[in-house]
Amino acid sequence: MQSYWMHMSEQHATLELRKLPQPEPGPQQVLVRLHAASLNRGEFIAGHGLHGKPGSAKAVGMEGAGEVVKLGAGVSHLKLGDRVMGRCPGAFSEYALMDVREVMAMPANLSWEEAASVPLTFLVVYDMLVLQGRLAADEWLLINGVSSGVGVAALQTAKALGAKVIGTSGSADKLARLQPLGLDVGLCTRAADFHDAVMQASGGKGVNLVVNTVGGSVFAEGLRCLAFQGRHATVGYVDGVLKAEIDLETLHAKRLTLFGVSNKQRTPEQRAQAVPGFVADMLPALAAGRIQPLVDRVFPFDQLAAAKACMEASQHLGKIVLAMPGRR
């Protein structure tokens, strides 16, 4: 089979396409013939767990969709030919292994590309908005970097929950294209200058939850925008700014909650814990079309480098997806 790996050198990381033996599923695993896999910016950013020591290499890709072609020992609730989606290491490959705890049945209304955009991205959003963020109907959500894959998924999920959404982006065109998805207020900015507009939109109360996909450059401004007992989720730092000031008086007086969203140090058991809740709470909305994964561009399997460049240039709105060779 063919599989993409990232090779680390002293100066930079390079993509490499390798031919490898088809993997064998172990106990409680399934082998999936992938038809599509989506890109996530975090897997290409130093510090997110991809880049290792010089001379090392790692299979890339973290989520995909395809057909079950082989069952490991102890797997009884799946059968050959099942159309599934899930998080899996090395998803930029013709075949990948999935932990059965991570496997989700693919809703019939989704395309392969749309299904490949769900497992990691929407589970991260479910963690941020539901499990940790406790976002309720009629509450206000602020998304810094709303046009990213996670940002768009957070917008869609928040609207399904009945919340009101403010989003920031450096592109007025992208903000306009997100209005049909329910964006209540779009602020065209990449700077930390959105406090006054957020307070005006929220009637002076501030927002209940901030989703920060940008990083340290907007962290302090996000905290300023929070209402009493507000929550702040950090899910990325594409700006490369890893340090930010915290106003302890505001943190204390407003009883704020700050949390991070990452699977980097979680065990497989911890990563899988949210899947049943996601299947029960959010999969029906996907199956009914109330949430429609937004796929911006689809690249052929042999054009991963071009897909990566497109993502790094921030040319996309929503998800960038890799289509596997020979898929049906």
Protein Blocks (a to p, Z undefined) as FASTA:
>chain_A
ZZddddddfkbccddddddddddddehiacdddfbdcddfklmgghilmaccehiacded
jbdcdddfbdcehiakbcehiacddddehklcfbdcddfklpccddfkbcfklmmmmmmm
mmmmmmmmmmmnopaehiacddehklbmklmmmmmmmmmnopacddddfbfklmmmmmmn
opabdcddfbdcklmmmmmmnnonopfbdcdfkbmmlmmmmmmmpcehiacddfbdfkop
abdcddfklmmmnopacddddfklpcfklmmmmmmmmmmmmmmmmmnopaccddfbdcdf
klmmmmmmmmmnopagcjaddddehiZZ
